[in-house]
Amino acid sequence: MNEFQKTGFAERLKTAAEARQALVAKLKPKPTVTDPQFEDRAARREAELAQVRADRAEARAAAKQAVADSEAAALEAAAALEAEALEAKRGERKERKQLTKVEQKAKRDARYAARKAR
């Protein structure tokens, strides 16, 4: 059969070399086609990412502010309750002093009355 095709040694070497080159060419990376809108899409994606980050930062700041406001309101309420309790204590103390003064005056008047009665 080889005689029929009449392929010599040089011909076979040449065919093998071509086959190797075709195999290597198949494995080489193909040149890529760059999308003309690639940079536009990348810029748009960056802008969207920046917007999302800004929104998230704004939401975090709002949440922190809400927590700070609620803590401030709780402190104000506690201070108001403390002031009311202090005012109630003061009122009770004034009332006790007033009663003590009235009782002392009554005792004093009783002593004076007892002296005059003698």
VMD Tcl script that draws the C-alpha trace (Angstrom):
set ca {
  {0.00 0.00 0.00}
  {2.86 2.32 0.71}
  {4.15 1.73 -2.71}
  {0.82 2.65 -4.16}
  {0.86 6.08 -2.45}
  {4.55 6.39 -3.06}
  {5.29 8.20 0.15}
  {8.93 8.47 1.02}
  {10.59 9.04 4.38}
  {10.89 12.79 3.80}
  {7.20 12.98 2.91}
  {6.24 11.21 6.14}
  {8.47 13.51 8.22}
  {6.90 16.51 6.57}
  {3.37 15.22 7.24}
  {4.22 14.50 10.91}
  {5.70 17.99 11.33}
  {2.56 19.55 9.82}
  {0.38 17.49 12.15}
  {2.43 18.66 15.18}
  {2.17 22.27 14.03}
  {-1.59 21.93 13.60}
  {-1.89 20.47 17.09}
  {0.20 23.27 18.59}
  {-1.81 25.87 16.66}
  {-5.01 24.35 18.02}
  {-3.71 24.70 21.61}
  {-2.53 28.30 21.20}
  {-4.89 30.93 22.61}
  {-6.99 32.60 19.99}
  {-6.93 36.38 19.73}
  {-9.89 37.82 21.59}
  {-12.35 40.26 20.18}
  {-12.67 43.22 22.52}
  {-16.11 44.66 23.05}
  {-16.19 48.36 22.15}
  {-18.62 49.03 25.04}
  {-16.47 47.20 27.61}
  {-15.13 50.39 29.18}
  {-18.59 51.98 29.22}
  {-20.03 48.97 31.02}
  {-17.13 48.93 33.47}
  {-17.63 52.63 34.23}
  {-21.38 52.12 34.63}
  {-20.77 49.16 36.95}
  {-18.34 51.24 39.03}
  {-20.88 54.06 39.27}
  {-23.59 51.62 40.40}
  {-21.23 50.13 42.97}
  {-20.33 53.57 44.29}
  {-24.04 54.44 44.55}
  {-24.80 51.22 46.45}
  {-21.91 51.88 48.82}
  {-23.10 55.44 49.41}
  {-26.65 54.23 50.08}
  {-25.41 51.64 52.55}
  {-23.21 54.18 54.32}
  {-26.18 56.56 54.52}
  {-28.37 53.79 55.95}
  {-25.70 52.93 58.55}
  {-25.40 56.60 59.52}
  {-29.19 56.89 59.83}
  {-29.31 53.77 62.01}
  {-26.55 55.13 64.25}
  {-28.36 58.44 64.52}
  {-31.62 56.67 65.42}
  {-29.84 54.70 68.15}
  {-28.21 57.87 69.46}
  {-31.56 59.69 69.44}
  {-33.29 56.88 71.30}
  {-30.49 56.76 73.87}
  {-30.73 60.52 74.32}
  {-34.51 60.27 74.74}
  {-34.06 57.49 77.31}
  {-31.53 59.61 79.21}
  {-33.90 62.58 79.16}
  {-36.77 60.42 80.43}
  {-34.57 59.02 83.20}
  {-33.47 62.52 84.16}
  {-37.09 63.71 84.21}
  {-38.12 60.78 86.44}
  {-35.18 61.46 88.74}
  {-36.13 65.14 88.93}
  {-39.74 64.22 89.75}
  {-38.59 61.84 92.47}
  {-36.31 64.51 93.92}
  {-39.12 67.05 93.83}
  {-41.45 64.59 95.57}
  {-38.84 64.02 98.30}
  {-38.42 67.74 98.73}
  {-42.18 68.19 99.01}
  {-42.39 65.46 101.64}
  {-39.52 67.00 103.58}
  {-41.17 70.43 103.48}
  {-44.42 68.92 104.64}
  {-42.70 67.12 107.53}
  {-40.93 70.33 108.53}
  {-44.20 72.22 108.39}
  {-45.91 69.60 110.56}
  {-42.97 69.68 112.96}
  {-43.20 73.45 113.18}
  {-46.94 73.26 113.82}
  {-46.44 70.62 116.51}
  {-43.66 72.65 118.12}
  {-45.85 75.74 118.12}
  {-48.70 73.76 119.67}
  {-46.37 72.46 122.40}
  {-45.03 75.95 123.02}
  {-48.55 77.40 123.19}
  {-49.51 74.63 125.63}
  {-46.54 75.51 127.83}
  {-47.41 79.19 127.78}
  {-50.99 78.36 128.56}
  {-49.83 76.14 131.42}
  {-47.71 78.99 132.84}
  {-50.55 81.42 132.65}
  {-52.89 78.94 134.25}
  {-50.74 78.61 137.33}
}
mol new
graphics top color blue
foreach p $ca { graphics top sphere $p radius 0.5 }
foreach p [lrange $ca 0 end-1] q [lrange $ca 1 end] { graphics top cylinder $p $q radius 0.2 }
display resetview
